[in-house]
Amino acid sequence: MVFRIPRPRRYGRLSALGTALTLVAVGATAVAAPIEPGQSAPVVGVQSGRCLTVPGTTNGTQAQLQ
């Protein structure tokens, strides 16, 4: 005979919460507008606040922090 230990209800709630958070995260990335070719967007460091710039458009151009 096999005895099963009943699981508390909180595991079901945690599972539902995890599923809801996953759906929100996936939905947020699906809705985010991609940058079209030819457009630009600033890349800014979180802690330093400095921007990453590329002074030219040729291959091999070094990126600079400003």
FILUMBA-361225 format. One record per residue (C-alpha): residue number from 1; x, y, z. Coordinates in nm, 3 decimals. Example, Ala and Ser with C-alpha at 12.3 -4.5 7.8 and 13.67 -1.06 7.14 Angstrom:
REM FILUMBA-361225
<1, <1.230, -0.450, 0.780>>
<2, <1.367, -0.106, 0.714>>
***
This chain:
REM FILUMBA-361225
<1, <0.000, 0.000, 0.000>>
<2, <0.131, 0.346, -0.094>>
<3, <0.076, 0.635, 0.143>>
<4, <0.082, 0.985, 0.004>>
<5, <0.157, 1.290, 0.210>>
<6, <-0.090, 1.568, 0.132>>
<7, <0.068, 1.882, -0.013>>
<8, <-0.025, 2.216, 0.135>>
<9, <-0.232, 2.447, -0.085>>
<10, <0.044, 2.704, -0.100>>
<11, <0.229, 2.507, -0.368>>
<12, <-0.067, 2.553, -0.599>>
<13, <-0.071, 2.925, -0.525>>
<14, <0.304, 2.955, -0.580>>
<15, <0.272, 2.769, -0.908>>
<16, <-0.008, 3.001, -1.021>>
<17, <0.195, 3.307, -0.918>>
<18, <0.501, 3.180, -1.106>>
<19, <0.293, 3.115, -1.416>>
<20, <0.139, 3.462, -1.398>>
<21, <0.478, 3.632, -1.359>>
<22, <0.617, 3.433, -1.652>>
<23, <0.326, 3.537, -1.872>>
<24, <0.373, 3.903, -1.777>>
<25, <0.746, 3.886, -1.856>>
<26, <0.688, 3.717, -2.192>>
<27, <0.410, 3.962, -2.277>>
<28, <0.627, 4.261, -2.192>>
<29, <0.907, 4.148, -2.423>>
<30, <0.662, 4.067, -2.701>>
<31, <0.508, 4.415, -2.682>>
<32, <0.840, 4.604, -2.667>>
<33, <0.893, 4.793, -2.991>>
<34, <1.202, 4.683, -3.181>>
<35, <1.436, 4.943, -3.326>>
<36, <1.406, 4.968, -3.702>>
<37, <1.721, 4.973, -3.919>>
<38, <1.862, 5.323, -3.942>>
<39, <1.726, 5.432, -3.606>>
<40, <1.938, 5.477, -3.298>>
<41, <1.886, 5.443, -2.926>>
<42, <2.122, 5.545, -2.647>>
<43, <2.303, 5.276, -2.452>>
<44, <2.357, 5.412, -2.100>>
<45, <2.536, 5.247, -1.809>>
<46, <2.311, 5.201, -1.507>>
<47, <2.564, 5.283, -1.237>>
<48, <2.791, 5.529, -1.417>>
<49, <2.534, 5.703, -1.636>>
<50, <2.785, 5.722, -1.923>>
<51, <2.675, 5.667, -2.281>>
<52, <2.831, 5.427, -2.531>>
<53, <2.898, 5.594, -2.865>>
<54, <3.047, 5.473, -3.192>>
<55, <3.201, 5.767, -3.382>>
<56, <3.194, 5.606, -3.728>>
<57, <2.999, 5.356, -3.934>>
<58, <3.279, 5.146, -4.081>>
<59, <3.358, 4.796, -3.962>>
<60, <3.612, 4.786, -3.682>>
<61, <3.530, 5.129, -3.539>>
<62, <3.609, 5.138, -3.166>>
<63, <3.325, 5.219, -2.927>>
<64, <3.383, 5.499, -2.676>>
<65, <3.238, 5.577, -2.334>>
<66, <3.137, 5.939, -2.280>>
***
